[in-house]
Amino acid sequence: MIVGIDFSGANRKQKTGVEWYSYYLIQHMIKLKHVKNIDFVIYYSSKLIEKIKNTPLNWHFKRLNWPFNFGWTQIRLAWELLRSKVDVIFFPSYFPPLLTFNKFKVTTVHDIGFTFFPKQYSFFKRIYYPLAHKIAVHFSDIIIVPSKFTKNELLKKYKIGPSKIKVIPIAYNRNIYKPKSDLTKVLSKYKIKQPYFLYVGRLEKKKNIANLIFAYEKFCKKYLDKGKAPNLVLIGSRGHGYNKVKSNISNNSKIIEMGYVELKDLPCFYSGAIAFIFPSIYEGFGIPVLEAMACGCPVIASNIPSVLEISANSCLYFNPINLDDIVYSMEKIIRDENLRKNLSIKGLDRVMDFSWRKCAQQTFDVMVNKFNK
């Protein structure tokens, strides 16, 4: 039996949630004790950013060269799969190509937010995502989703049987994300002073970044003159909808836009924050919530179904479309030290339920067991 895996997302230098999911999942699948008669082929499009260490002999990396910035999956990878002897092909980050009818396809669908909030996406994605997801859902043999919420969304949107969808929760890197006590060196490196609120994620419309900025401005008007307003530190690249709040960010000296921060430094940002804010209106999961809780950082987050599901009452929740509710959560968290301590303890306990090893084992079992039936 031969299993192929699309590694193109995991091989990006600057990764977001979907690409990190692919990267960590494959890393931990490699560490599993696999059956000897199963071979794995890892397909990627450009030079490997990082060589995965201690790769077993039954894991093979294959670069598929392609001269363009588009079409690698739908054309180059599809052509390779049509010619290869791969039995199962797994797409953890992106969508399967149309021309793979002779393969058993497993695809991870992270969310379908474009269905409910199309204006939060760029024009291209509003056209591409509905078609790509429809192909993924109907042409895949198994669909993996990160939450029960996403499974229910797919069942409502598409005419598919529930047995085709498998819920396998995502995890976080336990070796990196843990409470840090010595923060001085890292925070000084980025010229960050405590106290501060923290946001980690793309600065884009679909992440509800505008409401976060507007709510923080209202918060500052109430507390800035009393010297009680923590700064707001934004970590992440700019995306669709950033221009709406660009001037608000640049005109507020208490908002610090960091851009992309080195992965090894992120735990210090989480550990040093008075609270991590997760304002999304729609998410399939929400890895930054786990990362923050793993670092002992109190979390104030949207009361959306996926966040409620994964956090299990370990956060202070707010209505993401109500600015006053976001402001109230900020006020409450800075006033109540006992609340912060309680949320920190709850979060550290909750994240122990999430493991990349468990995620990798369940994913492997779904691919192999379903194919062999």
C-alpha positions in Angstrom: 0.0 0.0 0.0 1.3 3.5 -0.9 0.0 6.7 0.7 0.7 10.1 -0.9 0.6 13.4 1.0 0.4 16.9 -0.3 3.2 18.7 1.6 3.0 22.0 -0.3 1.2 23.9 2.4 3.5 22.6 5.2 6.5 23.7 3.1 5.7 27.4 3.2 8.2 29.6 5.0 5.6 31.8 6.7 2.7 29.6 7.8 -0.7 30.4 9.0 -3.1 28.0 10.9 -3.8 25.7 7.9 -0.2 25.3 7.0 0.9 24.7 10.6 -1.7 22.0 10.9 -0.3 20.3 7.8 3.3 20.7 9.1 2.8 19.3 12.6 0.4 16.6 11.6 2.9 15.1 9.1 5.8 15.5 11.5 3.9 13.4 14.1 2.6 10.9 11.5 6.3 10.1 10.7 6.9 9.3 14.4 4.1 6.7 14.5 4.9 3.0 14.4 3.6 2.2 11.0 3.0 -1.1 9.4 6.1 -2.1 7.4 4.2 -2.8 4.2 3.0 0.9 3.9 5.0 3.4 1.9 4.5 7.1 2.1 5.3 9.7 -0.6 5.5 13.3 0.4 4.9 15.6 -2.6 6.1 19.2 -2.6 6.6 22.0 -5.1 9.6 24.0 -4.1 12.9 23.5 -2.2 12.2 22.1 1.3 12.2 24.8 3.9 13.2 22.3 6.6 14.3 18.7 6.4 12.3 16.5 8.7 14.8 14.5 10.8 14.8 10.8 11.5 12.5 10.0 8.6 11.9 6.2 8.3 13.0 4.4 5.2 9.4 3.9 4.1 8.9 7.7 3.9 9.9 9.3 0.6 10.1 13.0 -0.4 9.4 13.8 -4.0 9.7 17.3 -5.5 7.5 18.1 -8.4 8.9 21.1 -10.2 6.5 23.6 -11.7 7.5 27.0 -13.3 4.3 28.9 -12.3 2.9 30.3 -9.0 -0.4 28.7 -9.6 -1.8 25.4 -10.8 0.7 23.0 -9.1 -2.0 21.0 -7.4 -4.6 20.9 -10.2 -2.1 20.2 -13.0 1.4 19.1 -11.8 0.3 17.0 -8.8 -2.7 15.7 -10.7 -0.5 14.5 -13.5 1.9 12.8 -11.1 -1.0 11.0 -9.3 -2.5 9.8 -12.6 0.8 8.1 -13.5 1.7 6.8 -10.0 0.8 3.7 -8.0 -0.4 5.7 -5.0 -3.4 4.1 -3.4 -4.4 6.8 -0.9 -3.8 10.6 -1.3 -4.2 13.0 1.6 -4.7 16.7 1.2 -4.3 18.4 4.7 -4.1 22.0 3.6 -5.5 22.5 0.1 -8.1 21.0 -2.2 -7.8 17.8 -4.3 -7.4 18.1 -8.1 -10.2 17.0 -10.3 -8.2 14.5 -12.3 -7.6 11.9 -9.5 -10.6 9.6 -10.0 -8.5 6.4 -9.5 -7.3 7.3 -6.0 -8.8 7.1 -2.6 -8.8 10.7 -1.5 -8.8 12.1 2.1 -9.2 15.9 2.5 -9.2 18.1 5.5 -11.9 20.9 5.3 -11.1 23.4 8.0 -14.2 25.6 7.7 -16.7 27.0 5.2 -16.9 30.6 6.5 -17.1 31.9 2.9 -20.6 30.6 2.8 -21.9 32.7 5.6 -19.6 35.7 5.4 -18.6 36.1 1.7 -17.8 39.8 2.0 -15.0 39.0 4.5 -13.1 37.3 1.6 -11.3 38.7 -1.4 -13.1 38.7 -4.8 -10.9 35.8 -6.0 -11.7 33.7 -2.9 -15.4 34.4 -3.2 -15.3 32.8 -6.6 -12.7 30.0 -6.0 -13.6 28.7 -2.5 -17.3 27.6 -3.2 -16.1 25.6 -6.3 -13.0 24.2 -4.5 -15.0 23.1 -1.4 -17.7 21.6 -3.5 -15.1 19.5 -5.4 -13.4 18.6 -2.1 -16.6 17.5 -0.4 -18.1 15.5 -3.3 -14.9 14.0 -4.8 -13.2 13.0 -1.6 -13.8 9.6 -0.1 -13.2 10.8 3.5 -13.4 14.4 4.8 -11.6 15.3 8.0 -12.8 18.3 10.0 -11.3 19.8 13.2 -14.6 20.2 15.2 -18.1 19.0 15.5 -19.2 22.5 14.6 -17.6 22.2 11.2 -19.0 18.8 10.6 -22.5 20.1 11.2 -21.9 23.0 8.9 -20.9 20.7 6.1 -23.9 18.5 6.6 -26.2 21.5 6.4 -24.4 22.9 3.3 -23.8 19.7 1.2 -25.8 16.6 0.5 -23.4 14.0 2.0 -23.8 11.3 4.6 -22.4 11.9 8.1 -20.3 8.8 8.0 -18.1 10.4 5.3 -17.0 13.1 7.8 -14.6 12.4 10.6 -14.0 14.8 13.5 -10.3 14.9 14.5 -9.4 17.9 16.7 -6.3 19.9 15.9 -3.5 20.4 18.5 -0.6 22.7 19.4 3.1 22.2 19.7 3.7 21.3 23.4 7.5 21.6 23.0 7.1 25.3 22.1 4.0 26.6 23.7 4.4 26.6 27.5 4.5 29.2 30.2 7.6 31.4 30.1 8.9 33.3 33.2 12.0 35.0 31.7 10.4 37.4 29.2 12.7 40.4 29.5 15.1 39.4 26.7 12.5 38.6 24.1 10.1 41.6 24.9 13.1 44.0 24.9 14.1 42.6 21.5 10.8 43.8 20.1 10.6 46.9 22.3 7.4 45.7 24.0 6.5 46.9 27.5 3.9 45.3 29.7 1.0 45.4 30.3 -0.5 44.6 26.9 -3.3 42.8 25.2 -2.3 40.4 22.5 -3.8 39.4 19.1 -2.2 36.7 16.9 -3.5 36.0 13.4 -3.9 37.6 10.1 -4.9 41.3 10.2 -7.9 40.8 7.9 -11.7 41.2 7.7 -12.6 37.5 8.3 -10.8 37.6 11.6 -12.9 40.5 12.7 -9.8 42.7 13.1 -11.9 45.9 12.5 -14.2 45.3 15.5 -11.2 44.6 17.7 -9.5 47.9 16.7 -12.7 49.9 17.1 -13.5 48.3 20.5 -10.0 48.9 21.7 -10.3 52.6 20.7 -13.5 52.9 22.8 -11.7 51.1 25.6 -8.8 53.6 25.5 -11.1 56.6 25.7 -12.3 55.3 29.0 -9.0 54.3 30.5 -6.2 56.1 28.8 -6.4 59.2 30.9 -6.2 57.1 34.0 -3.1 55.3 32.9 -4.8 51.9 33.0 -5.1 51.0 29.3 -2.7 48.2 28.3 -1.2 48.4 24.8 -2.6 46.2 22.1 0.0 44.1 20.3 -0.9 42.7 16.9 1.1 39.8 15.5 0.4 38.6 12.0 0.6 39.6 8.4 -1.8 42.0 6.7 -4.8 40.5 4.7 -8.0 41.4 3.0 -9.8 44.2 4.8 -6.7 45.6 6.5 -7.1 49.0 4.8 -10.3 49.6 6.7 -8.4 49.9 9.9 -4.9 50.9 8.7 -5.3 54.6 9.7 -6.8 53.6 13.0 -3.8 51.5 13.8 -1.2 54.0 12.6 -2.8 56.9 14.5 -3.0 55.1 17.8 0.4 55.0 19.6 -0.9 52.3 21.9 -1.5 49.8 19.1 1.7 48.1 18.2 1.8 46.2 14.9 4.5 43.6 14.9 4.0 41.8 11.6 5.5 38.3 11.5 7.3 37.2 14.7 9.8 34.3 15.0 8.0 31.2 16.2 10.4 30.7 19.1 9.5 34.1 20.5 5.7 33.7 20.4 5.4 31.9 23.8 7.0 34.9 25.5 4.4 37.2 23.9 1.6 34.9 25.1 3.1 34.5 28.6 3.6 38.2 29.0 0.2 39.4 27.9 -2.5 40.5 30.4 -4.9 38.6 28.1 -5.1 37.1 24.6 -8.0 38.4 22.5 -9.6 36.2 19.8 -12.3 38.2 18.1 -13.2 36.0 15.1 -16.8 35.9 13.9 -16.4 32.5 12.3 -13.8 29.8 12.8 -13.5 26.0 12.1 -11.2 25.6 15.1 -8.8 28.3 16.4 -5.3 27.1 17.1 -4.1 30.5 18.7 -6.7 29.9 21.5 -4.9 26.6 22.4 -1.4 28.3 22.1 -2.4 31.1 24.5 -4.0 28.7 27.0 -0.9 26.5 26.8 1.3 29.5 27.8 -0.9 30.2 30.8 -2.3 33.3 29.2 -6.0 34.3 30.1 -8.1 34.3 26.9 -11.1 36.5 26.1 -12.7 35.2 22.9 -15.8 35.3 20.7 -18.7 33.2 21.8 -18.9 31.4 18.5 -19.6 27.6 18.5 -16.2 26.3 17.5 -14.4 28.4 20.2 -16.9 27.3 22.8 -16.4 23.7 21.8 -12.6 23.7 22.0 -12.2 25.9 25.0 -14.9 24.3 27.2 -15.6 27.3 29.4 -11.9 28.1 29.9 -12.2 31.6 28.4 -14.1 34.9 29.1 -16.5 35.1 26.1 -18.0 38.1 24.3 -20.3 38.8 21.3 -17.9 39.6 18.5 -20.2 42.0 16.7 -21.0 44.0 19.8 -18.2 46.5 20.5 -19.5 47.3 24.0 -19.3 43.6 24.9 -15.7 43.4 23.7 -14.9 46.6 25.7 -16.6 45.1 28.8 -14.5 41.9 28.5 -11.3 44.0 28.4 -12.4 46.0 31.4 -13.3 42.9 33.4 -10.1 41.1 32.7 -7.8 44.0 33.7 -9.8 44.7 36.9 -10.1 41.1 38.2 -6.8 39.5 39.0 -8.5 36.4 40.4 -10.4 36.0 37.1 -7.1 36.1 35.2 -5.6 33.5 37.5 -8.6 31.2 37.2 -8.7 31.4 33.4 -5.0 30.7 33.3 -5.5 27.5 35.4 -8.5 26.4 33.4 -6.7 26.9 30.1 -3.6 25.0 31.2 -5.8 22.1 32.2 -8.0 22.2 29.0 -5.1 22.1 26.5 -4.0 18.7 27.9 -6.9 17.2 25.9 -5.2 18.1 22.6 -2.3 16.2 21.2 -0.6 16.1 17.8 0.3 12.5 18.4 -3.4 11.7 18.9 -4.4 13.8 15.9 -1.8 12.0 13.7 -2.8 8.5 14.9 -6.5 9.2 14.3 -5.8 10.6 10.8 -3.6 7.6 9.9 -6.3 5.2 11.1 -8.9 6.9 9.0 -6.8 6.8 5.9 -5.7 3.2 6.2 -8.7 1.5 7.8 -11.3 3.1 5.5 -9.2 2.3 2.4 -8.8 -1.4 3.4 -12.6 -1.9 4.0 
